[in-house]
Amino acid sequence: MKLSDEKGAAEKRTMTLIKKNVCHDSVYINAAKIFQGIRNKKPKDRMLVRYGDESVSPMLTLKDEYSQRLSYELAFSALKYQDLLEEMLLDSHVYPSHSIPDELTSLLLVMLYDLQDREFEARVISDEEEPIAEVREIENFLCRFRIKLAAALARCRIKYDALSIEYFLPETIRKHEQRASALPLCAWINILKTSPQDVFRDLKSTGFTEVESVSDFKGYTYCLDQHCHDVLLFPSSLKDELLNLDLFSDCRLLLQDKSRCLAVHSVQALLSTDDDVILAHLGSHLTVAHMAALRHDSTSTVFVCGVKTSAKAAELGDLFSHMGCKNIQLLHEDFTEIEPKDPRLQNAKVILLVPQCSGLGFSNPIDFILTEHGDAGLLKDLYQGSVSKDKLCILAERQLNELMHAMKFQVQSIVYCTSSVYPEENEEVVQKALECGVKGKKLKPFRPIPPVFAACPNPESCTDAFFKIEPSEISSGCFLAVIARETDSSENVSAKDILSRAAAKGLLLDSIPGKAKEEEKQEKVTQRGSDTAHTRIEPKTAEVPHPEAVSNRKAAVVVSKAVSKIKKKNANQPTGHIQLKKPTINPVSDTGVSKVPKHTSVVKVQGKQTQVRKPRAERKKLVAVKLVEIVFPPVISPYVHPHGNQPRMPAHISLLQSRQRNRSLRDREPPPPVTKVVKPSVLRDSQPGL
C-alpha cells in the first residue's frame, strides 16, 4: 500500500493523538510541578505574581510517553512565555484573586498558556478521565475571564508590535527552536528483526525515494548517514507519518539521536568477535538495544549498569525482548560501585561511558530529558542560554570520577561521549583523567586515539584525537573521545583479533569466514616455496607494518596475508611490526622496489619472450614507477615448473594480483619518481600493482 493511501488513516490517528483541545488533568498537574521547579525567580521588589512554597511535590505517574512529553512541553512553554502570561493576568485584572491561592499560581500559568494556544476555546474532557479538583477549579476560573484575557493578549501584541507570541521569545531561543524544527530525523535499522535490503524495499513500496544527502530532501525522501552504515535520515516534517508505519511500530526502525549512534559504532569498531562491552549508564534503552544489535553475530554480552529495581529490570526486559535483543545482562549496581576485578566483567574489552551532562548540545531538550533520564533543569539552562558555573563544576567532577574509575578496569579501550558544548565536560575531563592516570603495575597507561567509523566516506579526515559536532540544522551537538591502552611491544596479537578489528573498521574486502580459504592458499604458497630452492635465492626477513597501525583502508591487502603468517609463528613479535619471510633481493631503494637478479635467462611469460637481463646501458635508464603505501612481495624471476616448459608466476604473486585486481579504486596523490635502474618488463609482469 502506498504512503498516499495510508496518509488519511495516519492523519486521523495522529490528530486523535495530538489534538490541541485534549489534555488530561494529570498532565496539567505534572506540568505545573515541573514549571514550579524551573520558573524564572525574580527579586522580591519586582515580584508581582507570587508562586507560593518553593518546595516541589513528587510528580504523578503517567502511563504513556505522549503524556510525559506533553507535560514537559507545557512547562517549558510556560517558562518561555512567563513574562507575557504574568502581564496578561495583571493587565486583565484577573490577578490577584482571593479564590486562587499562591500554591496554584504555577498551575494557573500552565493552563493559561494552553488556553491561549487553543485560541481560548473550551477543552474537551474525556468521560474516562478521573477529574482532579484543583485543575477543574482553575479551568472554571479561566473560562469566566477568557474574554478579558484574550483582550489583554491583544493589547500586549500591539504594545510590543508582535505578529504572534513567538516574537516575545529571546533571539537565542527562537534560533534554537528553528534549528530543532529543521533537524533531520535519525533512525537506525534493527538488524535483529530485519535487514537493510528489506527496509529499503518497504520504504520504496510506501512511496519513499532514496536521495544522496540531506540537502536533497523533498517530500517523501530519505538518505543514508555518512558515518553509520545502519542509520537512515528522514525530513523532520514526516515524524508523525513515520511513527505510524509498520517499520517503526514493529521496532524494525527506531528513532534516536545520531550522537548515540556514533558512540555505539565507535565501540563496535574496537571489539573483537567474543569481547564483552560495559555500558556504564543505562541512559536510553535504545542505545543498549543498538549496541546489542551490532553484536548479534558474536558471543558477546552487553552489560548495563545502574538498573536499580526489579520493576525497572522487568520493564526493560520486555522492551528488549520486543526488539529481539538476547545478549544483554542488567546489573543493579551503579558503575562506580562495581569493582574493577568483578569476575562477571573479566571478558569486557570496551567501556561506553555516557555520563550525565549539561546537554545543551542536544537540539531537542525534551527528547533528551525523556530518553536519557535528564534533569528538567536543562529547560531552564536552555532558556537562560548557559549553565551556571557551580552546576558545571559539579558535573565535570562527577564525569572525571567516573572516567578515572573506568580506567581501573582491565579493558582495552574506553569510549567517552557527551552532548555538552563546554570544554569543561569534554576535552578537559579526558585530559585530566589521562594526566592523573591509574596506579597499578599490571595496568598500562591510556592514550587518546581517533574514533573509527566504518562508513565514513573520508577516513583520512578523521585523524583528530577528539570527534566533535557543533549543533546545527542537520545534527545535534556531540563530543566523542576514545582512549586506548598502550600496547606492550612483547605482546602477541592473535590473528583472530586482527581480523575482527580490521573487519569492524572496514579494512577487509573479504569477510572473516573466508579466512580458511586464505590459509589454504597460503599453505599452497609455502609448499611451492620449497621448490624455489632450485633458483638459488636465499630467504631473509622483511618488516611489514602491523595492520592495526594503518589508520585507513589502504592496508587491506596486507592484513589478510599478515594474519596467516602470524598464526604460523610462535615467537613473540613487536606490536608495531610483523615479520614475514621473502626471498633475498637487493633493494633499489628504501621504497620497497627491488632489483632484478643478475643471473637470469630468457623465458616466455604470458605468451611472449622476455629477456630478463639487458645490456648495462639500457639498465641505467630511469623509469618512473607508481608507489603504494605498503611493502610489496619480492620481485622473483618467472618460475618454471619442473614437469613442463610453460613458465608461470609463483602462487603468492598470483594471489596478490587477484587481491589488487579486486580492490576498490581510490584517489591517491601522484607518487615521486624512483631514480634507479629498473627493468620495466619485469616490474610490470612481477608486480601488477605498480
N, C-alpha and C positions, 0 to 999 in steps of 0.2 A: 504494500500500500504506500502510495506516495505521501510525502510530507504535506502536500497541499490538501490531500484527502483527510489527513489527521488533524489539520490545523483547526477546524471548527471545534472538534471534540476537545482538543488540547486547550484552546482558549476558554471553553466553557469550564473545564476543570480548574484552570488557572484563576479565572475570575471568581469562581466559588471559593478558592483558597485565599485570595488576597484582596477581596472586595473591601473597599475603604470603610464602609459603614458597618463592618462586622469586626468586633473586638470584644473579647471576653473580659469579665470583671477581674479575674485573676491576673490578666495581662496588665491592666491598669495598676493594680496593687504592686506588682513586681517592678514596673517601670517607675513608679513613684519612689520605691525604696532605692532603686539604682540612682535616680536623679538626686535624691537626698544626700547620697554619698559623694557625688561628683559635681554638685552645683557650684556656681561661682559665688564664693563668700565675699561679701562687701563689708567695708568698715561700718561700724555702728552708726556713725554720723550720716552715712549715706544709705543706710538700710531702711527702705520704705516698705518693703514686704518682708514679713517675718516668717521663718520656717520651723519654729519650734525646736524641740530637742535635737541635738546633733547626733545622737546615737541612732544607728540603723538596725532595725529588726531583721531577722532572717527572712529571706525571700520564700515565696510559696513554690512548691514543686510543680513544674509544668511538664506535661507528658510529652509533647511534641516539640520538635526543633523550631517549627514555624512560630509558635507562641513565645518561645525563648528569644528568638530573633526579633520579633515584634516588640517585646518588652525593652530590649536594648535600643532599638531604633527610636521608640517613643522617648526614652530617657535622653538619648543623645540629641534628638531634635529639641526637646525642652531646654537642654543645656545651650545649644547653639542659638536659640531664639529667646533666651531667658530675659534679656533686657526688653525685647519687644513685647513679650507676654505680660511682664510686670507693668509696662507702660499702658497696655490695653486695659488691665484691671484698674489701674489708678485713674486713667482718663475717662473711663465709663462710670466711675464712682461705684463700681460693684464691690471694690475692696477699699477699706476693710469692712468686714461683715461679722456681726456677732454670731451668726449661725455657722460660721466656718472657723474652727479652732486652728491655731498655728500649726499643729501637728499634721493637718490635712492640706497645708498650702502646697506641698510638693505634688500631691495628687491633683490639686486644683490646676496647677500649671500643665501637668501632663495631659489632663483631659481637655483643657482649653486648647492646647496645640492640636489635639486630634479633632476637636470640634471645628476649628477653622480649616483644617485640612479636608474635612468633609463638606466644606463650604457652608457650615452652620446648619447642616441637615441632621435630623434625628438619627440616632443609632438604632440598628435592627438588633433586637435582643432575641436570642435563641431560647426556645422552651426548655431545652435540655440543660441550659446553663444554670448553675447554682448561684443565686444572687448574693452579693456582698453589700452590706448596709451602707458602708462609707461611700462606695462607688455610686450607688443609686442616689444618695444624698447630694453628692457633688454634681451628678448629672442633672438632677432636677433643678438645682440652683443655677447652673449654666443655661439650661433651656429657658428659664424665666427671663434671663437678661441677654439672650443671644442677639437681639436686635441692637441693644446698646453696645455690645462687644463688637459686632460687625461694623458699626459706625465708628467706633474707636480705632479699629484696624484701618479703615479707610482714611481717617484723619492722619494717622501715623504715616501711611504711604504718601499722602500729599505733602506732609511736613518734610519728609526726607527725600521726596521725588523718587520713590521706589516703584518700579513697574510691578514687582512681585516681592514676596517676603524674602526671597533669596538674596535680594540686594542689601538686606540688613546683615548678611554674613561678612565676616572679615575676608579680605582678599585671599589670604593663605588657605582658609577653609574652602572657599569657592574653587580655587585651583585644584586643591586636593580632591574634592568631590568630582570635578570634571575629569581628572585623571583616572580616578577609580571607576567612573562610569564607562570609560572607554577601554578599560583593561581587558584584554582577551581572556576568555575562559580557558583554563588549563585542565585537561583530563588525561589520566593515564589508563592504558589498556590492561585489564586484569587477565593475564595470560593463564591464570588458573581456571578460568571459565570460558575462554575464547582464544582466538588467535588474531593477529593484526589483519590478516587477509579477510577473515570473516567480518571484522569490524568495518573495514573499508567497503566490503560488498554491501553490508547492511546500510551504511551511510549513503552509499550511492543509490540503493533501492528506495530510500526515503527522501531523495531529492538533493542530497548534498554533493558538492563538487570540490575536489581537492585542488588547492592553489599552491603557489610556490612559497609565499610568505604572508605575514600579517598585513602588509601593505596592499595585498591583492584582495582582501576581504570585501565581499559584496554579496549581500543576500545570504543564501544557504551555502556557505563555503567553510572549509577548514584547511589546516596545513599541518605539516609535521614539525615538531620542535627541532631546533638546530643542535641541541645539546643531548637530549634524552631520546633514545630511539623508540620508546613506547609511549611517548607523550604527544597528544594532539592539541591544537589550539583552535578555538571557535570564537566568532564575534560575540561580544558581551550582550548584544541585544537579543540573542537567541536562548538565553538561560532558561526561561520558563518552558519553552518548547522542547529544549534538550532534556530537561528533567522528566518530561512526560514520555520520552522514548523508551522502548523496552531495553535498549542498550544500557541505560542508566538505572532503570528500575530493577534490572536483573544483576546489577553490580558488575557488568562487563566493562563499562566505562565509569570512572569515578572522578569527580571534580575535586581538585586540590591545587593549592598554590604551587607555582613552579619551584619556588625556593626549596621546598621539602623534597620535591622530585630530584633536584640537583644533589641534595645531601645523600639521598638513598643511592643514586647512581655512583657517587664518589666512593661510597662504602663498597659497592659491588665490584668496582674495579680493583680493589685491594684484596679481595678474598680469593682463596683457592677453593677447590671442589668441596672439601669436607670441613672448612673453617666455620666456627660459630661466630655470631655477632651479638654485641650487647647494645641495647637501646637504653641509655641512662635515664631517660624520662619517658613517661607514657605519651605525653603530648597528644597528637591526633592519632586516633586508631587507624586512619588512612595511611599514615606514614609507616606504621607497623605492618599493615597489610601489604603495602607496596614492597617493603623490604622482604617479606615472606614470599611474595610472588616472584621476585627476581632470584630467590634462592630455591625455587621449587624443584629444579633438576639436580639438586645435590642432597647430601645427608646433613646439611647444616641445621642448626637450631637458632632461632631468633629469641633472645632473652630480653624481656621487657621489665624494667624496674618500676617500683612505686605503685603497684596495684594493691591498695590498702585493704579493701573489704572483699568479702566473698561475694557480696551482691554485685560489686563492680566487676569482679572476675567473671561471674556468670553472664553479665550483660555483654562484656567483651567477647566471651566465648561464643555467644550466639551471633554476634556481628561477624567474627572471623569465620565461623562455620558457614554463614550465608555467603561470604566472599570466597569460600573454598580454601582457606588457609588451614594447614595442618602442622606446620613446623614452628609454632610459637609456644613459648613457655613463659608464663607470667610469674613474676617474683613480687611478693608483698613488701619487701624491704625497699626503703629509699636507696638510691645508688650510693650515697655516701655512707650508708650503714653496712654495706657489703664489704667483706674482707677481700683484699686483692688475691689471696690464695684460696678463695672459696672453691671447693672441688667441683661444683657444678659448672664453673666457668673456665676450667683449665684448657679447654679446646678453643676458647674465644681468641680471635686474632685481631678484631677491629672493634672499637667502641664508637658509637654515634652519640655525640653529646649535643643536644639541642636545648640549652638551658632557658630558664625564664629570662626574658629581656624586655627592654622598653617597648619594642615592637613598632616604632614609628616608621620603619621601612615597609611595613605591611600596608598595602593600598586600602584594604577594607578592614577597618579596625574591629567591626562586629564579627566578621568571619574569623579573625584572629582570636577573639575572646571565646567564641563558641567552639572552635575546632582545636585550639591549643590550650584551652583552660586558662586563658589570660585574665589579667586583673582589669576590672571595669575602670580603674583609674586611667587606663590607656585613653579612654574617651576624653577625659579632662586634659591629659597631656597633649593630645592631638588638637584640641580646641585652643589651648594656650600656645601651641607650636613648639614646645620644648618640654624637656623633663628636668625636674629640679635637681640640683647638684647632690643633695642628700640622697635622693632616691637612686640616682645614677651610681653613687659610690657604693650603696648597699648592694645593688645588682651586680656591679663589677666585682666586688669582693666575693660574693657568692659564686659567681661564674669562675673566678680564679681558683677557689677552693675545690670546686667540682672537677675542673680540668687537671689540677695537680693530683687529686685523688685518682683520676683515670690513669695518670701516668705511672701510678704504683702497680697497676695490673701488668701481667706478663703478656701483653698484646704487642702486635707489630705496628699498629697504626691507630690514630685517633682522628676522627672527623668532627670538627667543631663548627657549628652553624648557628647563626642568629639572624633576626630580622631587624637589627638595630642599625641606625645611621651614625652612631657615635663610636669613634675610635677607642674610647674607654672600655667599651664592651666587646670590641673586635680585636684589632691588632695588638693593642696594649695588653689585653688579657693573655693572648698567646705568647707574646714576647716575655712578659713577666714570668709565666709558667716555665718557659724554656730557660730563662736565666736562673731561676731558682733550682730547677732540676729536681730529681728524686734520688735520695740516698739509697744505695744498695749495691753490693758487689756484683750481683748477677744481672742487674738491670743496666742496659746500655742507654746512653742519652738519646733524646729525641731531636729531630731537626725538621724544619718545615719543607714540604715538597709540593709542587704544583698539583692541584686536583686533576684527575683524568676523566674525560667524558668520551666514551667510545664513539658517539655520534657527532662529535664536534667537527664541523667542516674544515677547520683550520687549526689542527693540533699544535702547530708551531707557535700560535698566538697565545696559547695557554701556558706560558712559561713563568708567570708571576707566582711568588710564593703564596699569595692570598688571592682568592677569587671574589670579586665584588661586583654587584649590580646595583646601580643607583635607581631609586624609584622613578618610574616614567609611565608613559601611556601604554607601554607594551609589556611592562613587567613590574612586580613589586621589588622593593629593595632586599638585598640578600648579601650576607657575608659568609664565606666558606674558607676554612683553613684545614689542611691535612698535615699532621705531624707524624713522622715515622721514625722508628728506632734505627740508629746507625748499625749497619751490618758488620759482623765480625769477618775479617779477612780470612780466618781459618775455618770459616763455617761453610759446609757444603750446602748447595741449593739443589733440592730434588728436581728431577725432570718434571714430575707431576705439578709442582708449584709453578715452574716456569711456564708450562703450557697453559695452566689455568689462568694465571695473571695476564699472559700475553693475549689469550682469547678474550678476557674481560676488557682489555684495553683496545681490542680490535686490531691487533698486530698480526694475527694468523689468518691466512687465506683459507686454510683447511681447519676443520673442527677438531676437537680433542679426540673423538673416537677414531679419527684417521691416523692416530699415532702408530697403530700396529702396522699399517701398510708402510709407513715411513721407516719403521725399524726393519721391516723385511727388506726394503730396498737398500738400507744401509748395510745389512748383513751380506747382500749380494756384492756391494761395493767392496766390503772387506775381503770377501773370498776372491774377487777378481784382482784386488790389490796385491794379493800374494803372487799372482802371475807376473806382475810388473817387475819382479826381481831380475828378469832377463834383460831389462832395459838399463841395468846398472845405475839406477838412480837411488841415492841413499835418502832415507826419511830424516826429517828434522822437525822441531816443534815450532809452531807459529801461533801467535796470540791473536784471538778474535775478541772484540768487546762482548761483554756479557749482555744477553738480551734485555735484562731489566734496566741496564744503563742507557738504553736507547729510549728517547722520550717520545718518539712518534712511530708511525707505521713503516718507516723506511727500512727497518731491520727485519721485516717479515721473512725474508729468505733465509737469514742466518739462524733464526730462532729454532726452527724445526731440526736443522742439521746439528746445532749445538746441543740440543736436548738429547738426541740419540747418542751423541758422543759421551755426554756426561754419564749416562747410565752404564756405559761400558768401562768407566774408570772408577776405581775405588779410592784413589789417593785424594787427599784434601787439596782443593784448588783455591786461589784467591777469589774473593767475591766479585771483584771488578773484571775478571777475565776468565775465559775458558780455554784450556789448552787443546788444540786439535793437531793431529798429525798430517803432514803433507810431504810430498817428495821434495827433495832439495833442489832449488833453482836459485841461481844467483840473481838477486833483485836488481832491477834497473834503477829504482829509486825507492823512497820510503812510502810511496803512494800505493804500493801493492801490485804494480805492474812488473811482470817477471821477464827475464831474458831467456831467449831460446837456447837450448843446449848446443854445444859446438858440434859434437859428432852425431850427425843425423844423415839420413839418406832420402832419396826421392821416393815418395809413396803416393798412392792415389787416395784422395779424400773426397767423398761425395761425387764420384764420377769424373774427377779431373785431376791431372797431375799437378803436384805442388812440390817444388824443390825447397826443402826446409832450410838448407844452407845457401846463402847468397854471397856474392863477392863482397870483399871488405868495403869497397867504395859505396856500394848500394846499401850496406847495412848502416852506414853512417848518416843516411838521410833521416831528417827529422820528421816524425809522424805524430800528429795530434790525435790523441785518443780521448774518449769521454770517460771520466772517472765517476765512480759511485762512492757512496759513503760507507761501504762495508769492505772487508778484506775478502778478495776473491779466492777461490780454489786455485791451486797451482797450474801453471801452463805446462802441459805434458805433450810430448810428441804423439802423433797418432799411434794407436795401439793395434798391432797386427795379431789376429787370432792365430794360435799355433796350428789349428786344423784347417786353415783356409787362407787364401791370398787376399780376401776382401778386407781392407782396413776399416776400422770403425773407432769411434771415440770411446774412452772409458766410461763406465756406467755412471760415476759420480758427476762427470761433466754433462752427460745427457740429462741427469736428474736436475742439475742446475739450470740447464736450458729450458726444461719443462717448467720449472718454478718461475723463471724470469719471464717466460712467454705468457704465463697466466696472471702476472701481476697487473694491477690496475695502473693506468697511466697517471703520472703526477708531474706537476710543473717543477722543474729544477733550474737552478742557476747554471749558466754556462761554465763548464769546468776549465781549469787552467791547462795549457798545453804541457806535454811531457817532453822534455828535451833530452832524449836518449835514443840510442839506436834500437829500433823495434821492428820486427818483421811483421808487416801489415797482414799478410795472408794467414800467418799462424795465429795472430791475435784474433782475427775475425773468425777462424774456424774453432779455435780452442775456447775462446771466451765470447760467446754471443752477446753478452750483456754490455760489452764495451762499445 
